[in-house]
Amino acid sequence: MTADTQDLVHYDAVVIGAGFAGIYMLYKLRRLGLSAKVYETGDDVGGTWYWNRYPGARCDVESLEYCYSFDPELAQEWEWTERYPAQPEILRYAQHVAERYDLYQDIQFNTKVTRAAFDDRTGRWLVSSAAAIDHIDHNHAPAGATTDLVAADYLICAVGCLSSSNVPDISGIDTFAGEVCHTGRYPKEGIDFAGKRVGVIGTGSSGIQAIPVIAETAEHLTVFQRTPQYAIPARNHPLDPKEQAQVKAEYRRLREKNKAQQGALGARFDWNEGSVLDVEATEAFKEFDARWEIGGFAFLGAYGDIARNPEANHVAADFVKAKIRETVTDPEVAERLIPTTYIGCKRLVLDTDYFATYNRDNVALVDISENTIAEITSRGLCTADGTEHDLDVIVFATGYDAMTGSLLRIDVCGRGGLSLAEQWHAGPRTYLGLSVPGFPNMFTITGPGSPSVLANMIVCIEQHVDWIGDCISYMRAKGHRHIEASEEAAEAWVDHVNLVASYTLYPTCNSWYLGANIPGKTRVFMPLPGFPPYAEKCDQVAAAGYEGFQLISS
């Protein structure tokens, strides 16, 4: 990439991604009086909620908590329709925000950032992008979706934690004569499953949400399960306008309570800090049953030691296993659906009629933990034991290259040509999940090393964007041109994240929290448990003149 930048268009900041992080970052930069450009691969805002259009796609955080708080008027005017918002409604909300604050004019859609390199000579970021041909709606493609090169003082990565689809490398996938899709890149026009034989590969969150909906219309549905999951009923329902009005009347209190919770969510129910081991089993099961009826993450709030103590965790897990056996009428199928891990070490899934779906005559469960998928053929797929499954549609619900995938798919280079892939060869190293040593003026929103996916993402996004905005304001006021995390601060922070995680049961699972779902990916626990102490640490760092960062004035 050329270092001759005098003729390039220059922005104060370039933002990669127009999801909830990207559009709020754009709003914040505008408020600071800075020029900014946002690049987005899709043809609209929404990020995760733009791409994940699969049947049953729904947020697992309650709608009244999964929304911005930066503008009280916005919070009051938007009306949610359900307890847990579905993908179309979340997308409409993101579009409403972009329209309300006139953000669309600074976003370039159908454009993929291919490279971002720090120019040592000019001290600016050079950002190269190209038309995202595979994603353009050619009937509505914007004129601006062309190859581009711009310069920026700040590079802000709002690429999302769960946005790089993971499609397994299975022999013969290109030979399949039917329809193939991934839940994270589901076609806009949808898929008509009526009268078709459908195979869903994967039983994570997207699979568990999609399977009951697909089963309603498919002639036959075969679920290919590698690892059984714990799932708690969501108990979704239409929102009572009176209930919504009551919550909005005390929105500020709700938001403050959110920020005080470990996961920055669940402000509408109580989190019990007591131990399940201090009560009789019958009393514990009575409490779990009450939480089961409430639905959602209230279940994990029943006792404070479920995520830390193996013995306590077993009590909660046994309750859920009993519920699975009660629900699934075929004992053999029920046992195949029983998880063997600790409950909550993988992200707990909220479901609607998932386990009951296996009681349908048109649904079959195939265990591929040992009897793996050998190949995909023109007619369907074959498992290792030689069984052929004839299919018309294959849906991959196989998750994402989480936390780092989207950023590492961009050729990002820092000082001296250091690539981010090289810097992270042994796992992601950040300071506060916000900054990477060797990459001046580059910020990552909800990056590895921050609570991100272990908390309410909207709360985490707002906290990060506000911190970045305050940091840039501080730099401009003090005459600092560059800010960069020190190697020592990043090393200490990685150690801190691993230490905090070691006090929990999270690292015991081969989960996407550690990158275990991606072959060859270094196993490192990436998110940081505990939002309140994290936010306090970020505030302390800023108050101490950005301790752990190098600030350079020229």
Salt bridges, closest charged atoms under 4 A:
ASP43 OD2 - LYS188 NZ 2.76
ASP60 OD2 - ARG347 NE 2.93
GLU62 OE2 - ARG83 NH2 3.16
GLU62 OE1 - ARG268 NH1 2.82
ASP71 OD2 - ARG100 NH1 3.49
GLU73 OE1 - ARG100 NH2 3.50
GLU77 OE2 - HIS96 NE2 2.87
GLU77 OE2 - ARG100 NE 2.50
GLU79 OE2 - LYS248 NZ 2.83
GLU82 OE1 - ARG58 NH1 3.03
ASP106 OD2 - ARG30 NE 2.75
ASP137 OD2 - HIS140 ND1 2.98
ASP153 OD1 - HIS10 NE2 3.22
ASP153 OD1 - ARG124 NE 3.44
GLU179 OE2 - LYS196 NZ 3.04
GLU243 OE2 - ARG268 NH2 2.30
GLU250 OE1 - ARG253 NE 3.13
GLU256 OE2 - LYS259 NZ 3.96
GLU287 OE2 - ARG291 NE 2.86
ASP289 OD1 - LYS323 NZ 2.97
GLU293 OE2 - ARG235 NH2 3.40
GLU335 OE2 - ARG325 NE 2.69
ASP390 OD2 - ARG379 NH2 2.84
ASP392 OD1 - ARG197 NH2 2.97
ASP401 OD1 - LYS521 NZ 2.62
ASP411 OD2 - ARG115 NE 2.75
ASP466 OD1 - LYS28 NZ 3.23
GLU484 OE2 - ARG415 NH2 2.53
GLU487 OE1 - ARG429 NH2 2.49
GLU491 OE2 - ARG429 NH2 2.80
